[in-house]
Amino acid sequence: MKVFSFIDSEDPLHPVDLMVVERVPFERAWPRRVRRLLQGVWVPLMSIPDLVKMKRLAGRDRDLSDIRSLRKLPRGQEK
């Protein structure tokens, strides 16, 4: 999988990864997306279950650690 990480120099603890290889088909992920307001802009994001599936397929240590963190989110945050 090819992933490009973008890091904000003012907020380096919150990188954004851009995946080049589609692990979860867009046609299936898009209807399950969630929207979050980020700095005044509504942004579509992959659902937590789809994100977990994608990270499991990637299998990197970082992804497996992310999965553990994602599973700790309060109910309602996963949708």
Residue frames as a rotation matrix with the C-alpha (Angstrom) as fourth column:
MET 1
0.588 0.809 0.000 0.00
0.809 -0.588 0.000 0.00
0.000 0.000 -1.000 0.00
LYS 2
-0.528 -0.692 0.492 1.27
0.662 -0.698 -0.273 3.45
0.532 0.182 0.827 -0.81
VAL 3
0.588 0.653 -0.477 0.52
0.808 -0.441 0.391 6.06
0.045 -0.615 -0.787 1.82
PHE 4
-0.354 -0.625 0.696 1.53
0.429 -0.770 -0.473 9.70
0.831 0.131 0.541 1.90
SER 5
0.186 0.364 -0.913 1.46
0.981 -0.129 0.148 11.36
-0.063 -0.923 -0.381 5.31
PHE 6
-0.005 -0.094 0.996 0.86
0.288 -0.954 -0.089 15.08
0.958 0.286 0.032 5.58
ILE 7
-0.011 -0.098 -0.995 1.98
0.999 0.036 -0.014 16.74
0.037 -0.995 0.097 8.79
ASP 8
0.707 0.300 0.640 0.99
0.251 -0.953 0.170 20.21
0.661 0.040 -0.749 9.93
SER 9
-0.335 -0.942 -0.033 4.06
0.402 -0.111 -0.909 21.86
0.852 -0.318 0.416 11.48
GLU 10
-0.493 0.225 0.840 1.76
-0.680 -0.702 -0.211 23.59
0.542 -0.676 0.499 13.98
ASP 11
0.353 0.647 0.676 0.01
-0.889 0.457 0.027 20.32
-0.291 -0.611 0.736 14.93
PRO 12
-0.352 -0.639 -0.684 2.46
-0.859 0.510 -0.035 17.47
0.371 0.576 -0.729 14.23
LEU 13
-0.814 0.049 0.579 0.62
-0.333 0.778 -0.533 14.96
-0.476 -0.627 -0.617 16.43
HIS 14
0.175 0.945 0.278 -2.31
-0.020 0.286 -0.958 14.80
-0.984 0.162 0.069 13.98
PRO 15
-0.812 -0.500 -0.302 -0.98
-0.319 -0.053 0.946 13.69
-0.489 0.864 -0.117 10.58
VAL 16
0.436 0.890 -0.137 -3.31
-0.594 0.170 -0.786 13.01
-0.676 0.424 0.603 7.69
ASP 17
-0.576 -0.602 0.553 -2.63
-0.016 0.685 0.728 9.93
-0.817 0.411 -0.404 5.56
LEU 18
0.254 0.573 -0.779 -3.56
-0.883 -0.190 -0.428 9.81
-0.394 0.797 0.458 1.90
MET 19
-0.076 -0.212 0.974 -3.92
0.013 0.977 0.214 6.25
-0.997 0.029 -0.071 0.61
VAL 20
-0.419 -0.156 -0.895 -3.06
-0.848 -0.285 0.447 5.64
-0.325 0.946 -0.013 -3.02
VAL 21
-0.869 0.133 -0.477 -4.17
-0.103 0.894 0.436 2.00
0.484 0.428 -0.763 -3.11
GLU 22
-0.117 0.935 0.334 -7.87
-0.895 -0.245 0.374 1.39
0.432 -0.255 0.865 -2.52
ARG 23
-0.966 -0.250 -0.066 -8.26
-0.185 0.846 -0.501 -1.27
0.181 -0.471 -0.863 0.22
VAL 24
-0.398 0.917 0.014 -11.95
0.461 0.213 -0.862 -0.62
-0.793 -0.337 -0.507 0.86
PRO 25
-0.513 0.193 0.836 -13.87
0.836 -0.111 0.538 -0.01
0.197 0.975 -0.105 -2.39
PHE 26
-0.997 0.076 0.000 -14.98
-0.076 -0.987 -0.143 3.60
-0.011 -0.142 0.990 -2.66
GLU 27
-0.424 0.899 -0.115 -18.48
-0.350 -0.045 0.936 2.56
0.836 0.437 0.333 -3.73
ARG 28
0.175 0.461 -0.870 -18.93
0.623 0.632 0.461 0.71
0.762 -0.623 -0.177 -0.42
ALA 29
-0.503 -0.484 -0.716 -17.13
0.864 -0.290 -0.411 3.20
-0.009 -0.826 0.564 1.83
TRP 30
-0.888 0.084 0.451 -18.79
0.046 -0.962 0.269 6.41
0.457 0.259 0.851 0.56
PRO 31
0.082 0.992 0.098 -22.35
-0.069 -0.093 0.993 5.61
0.994 -0.088 0.060 1.74
ARG 32
0.568 0.100 -0.817 -20.96
0.719 0.424 0.551 4.78
0.401 -0.900 0.169 5.20
ARG 33
-0.434 -0.805 0.406 -18.87
0.501 -0.590 -0.633 7.93
0.749 -0.071 0.659 5.51
VAL 34
0.318 0.452 -0.833 -19.22
0.916 -0.374 0.146 10.33
-0.246 -0.810 -0.533 8.42
ARG 35
0.238 -0.223 0.945 -19.00
0.418 -0.855 -0.307 14.09
0.877 0.468 -0.110 8.31
ARG 36
0.223 -0.250 -0.942 -17.08
0.943 -0.190 0.274 16.14
-0.248 -0.949 0.194 10.84
LEU 37
0.934 0.085 0.348 -16.77
0.163 -0.966 -0.201 19.89
0.319 0.244 -0.916 11.17
LEU 38
0.230 -0.936 -0.267 -13.06
0.934 0.135 0.332 20.75
-0.275 -0.326 0.905 11.07
GLN 39
-0.657 -0.519 -0.547 -12.11
0.448 -0.852 0.270 24.39
-0.606 -0.068 0.793 11.38
GLY 40
-0.242 0.695 -0.677 -15.47
-0.415 -0.705 -0.575 25.49
-0.877 0.142 0.459 9.98
VAL 41
-0.308 0.091 -0.947 -15.50
-0.933 0.166 0.320 23.07
0.187 0.982 0.034 7.03
TRP 42
0.554 0.531 0.641 -17.59
-0.587 0.795 -0.152 19.88
-0.591 -0.292 0.752 6.82
VAL 43
-0.348 -0.787 -0.510 -15.22
-0.937 0.317 0.150 17.08
0.044 0.529 -0.847 5.82
PRO 44
0.778 0.572 -0.261 -16.28
-0.567 0.817 0.101 13.56
0.271 0.069 0.960 4.76
LEU 45
-0.307 -0.870 0.385 -14.31
-0.950 0.307 -0.062 10.87
-0.064 -0.385 -0.921 6.58
MET 46
-0.379 0.100 -0.920 -14.15
-0.272 0.938 0.214 7.11
0.885 0.331 -0.328 6.32
SER 47
0.689 0.668 0.283 -16.30
-0.515 0.175 0.839 5.30
0.511 -0.723 0.464 8.90
ILE 48
0.061 -0.675 0.735 -14.47
-0.962 0.156 0.222 3.73
-0.265 -0.721 -0.640 11.83
PRO 49
0.515 0.122 0.848 -15.38
-0.110 0.991 -0.076 0.14
-0.850 -0.054 0.524 10.79
ASP 50
0.964 -0.186 0.189 -14.05
0.218 0.147 -0.965 0.78
0.152 0.971 0.183 7.26
LEU 51
0.481 -0.826 0.294 -10.95
-0.749 -0.562 -0.350 2.46
0.455 -0.052 -0.889 8.65
VAL 52
0.208 -0.358 0.910 -10.29
-0.727 0.565 0.389 -0.49
-0.654 -0.743 -0.143 10.97
LYS 53
0.796 0.132 0.590 -10.67
0.223 0.843 -0.489 -2.92
-0.562 0.521 0.642 8.06
MET 54
0.868 -0.485 0.108 -8.26
-0.073 -0.339 -0.938 -0.92
0.492 0.806 -0.330 5.93
LYS 55
0.258 -0.796 0.548 -5.71
-0.946 -0.322 -0.023 -0.67
0.195 -0.513 -0.836 8.74
ARG 56
0.439 -0.054 0.897 -6.00
-0.389 0.888 0.244 -4.39
-0.810 -0.456 0.368 9.47
LEU 57
0.931 -0.068 0.359 -5.23
0.343 0.502 -0.794 -5.14
-0.127 0.862 0.491 5.81
ALA 58
0.630 -0.749 0.205 -2.21
-0.478 -0.582 -0.658 -2.83
0.612 0.316 -0.725 5.90
GLY 59
0.845 -0.145 -0.515 -0.96
0.380 0.841 0.386 -4.65
0.377 -0.522 0.765 8.99
ARG 60
-0.119 -0.921 0.372 1.81
0.113 -0.385 -0.916 -2.22
0.986 -0.067 0.149 9.90
ASP 61
-0.520 -0.144 -0.842 2.65
0.824 0.173 -0.539 -1.83
0.223 -0.974 0.029 13.59
ARG 62
-0.986 0.133 -0.104 1.40
-0.105 -0.965 -0.240 1.76
-0.132 -0.226 0.965 13.42
ASP 63
-0.426 0.876 -0.225 -1.91
-0.551 -0.053 0.833 0.63
0.718 0.479 0.505 11.91
LEU 64
-0.108 0.358 -0.927 -2.39
0.523 0.814 0.253 -2.08
0.846 -0.457 -0.275 14.53
SER 65
-0.785 -0.202 -0.585 -1.76
0.609 -0.422 -0.672 0.51
-0.112 -0.884 0.455 17.24
ASP 66
-0.859 0.513 -0.002 -4.31
-0.488 -0.815 0.313 2.82
0.159 0.270 0.950 15.57
ILE 67
-0.225 0.801 -0.555 -6.89
-0.056 0.558 0.828 0.01
0.973 0.217 -0.081 15.61
ARG 68
-0.366 0.048 -0.929 -6.48
0.870 0.373 -0.323 -0.37
0.331 -0.926 -0.179 19.37
SER 69
-0.928 0.005 -0.372 -7.02
0.156 -0.903 -0.401 3.38
-0.338 -0.430 0.837 19.78
LEU 70
-0.695 0.704 -0.146 -10.02
-0.516 -0.346 0.783 3.43
0.501 0.620 0.604 17.46
ARG 71
-0.214 0.617 -0.757 -11.69
0.386 0.765 0.515 0.64
0.898 -0.182 -0.401 19.43
LYS 72
-0.583 -0.073 -0.809 -11.43
0.810 -0.128 -0.572 2.78
-0.062 -0.989 0.134 22.59
LEU 73
-0.887 0.289 0.361 -13.53
-0.147 -0.917 0.372 5.62
0.438 0.277 0.855 21.13
PRO 74
-0.678 0.715 0.168 -16.78
-0.229 0.012 -0.973 6.32
-0.698 -0.699 0.156 22.98
ARG 75
-0.339 0.669 0.661 -19.95
0.836 0.536 -0.115 4.91
-0.432 0.514 -0.741 21.41
GLY 76
0.728 0.649 -0.221 -21.27
0.431 -0.684 -0.589 7.24
-0.533 0.333 -0.777 18.75
GLN 77
0.251 -0.729 -0.637 -17.80
-0.591 -0.637 0.495 8.31
-0.766 0.253 -0.591 17.61
GLU 78
-0.570 -0.528 0.629 -17.47
0.078 0.727 0.682 5.21
-0.818 0.438 -0.374 15.45
LYS 79
0.200 0.725 0.660 -20.24
0.830 0.233 -0.507 6.25
-0.521 0.649 -0.555 13.09
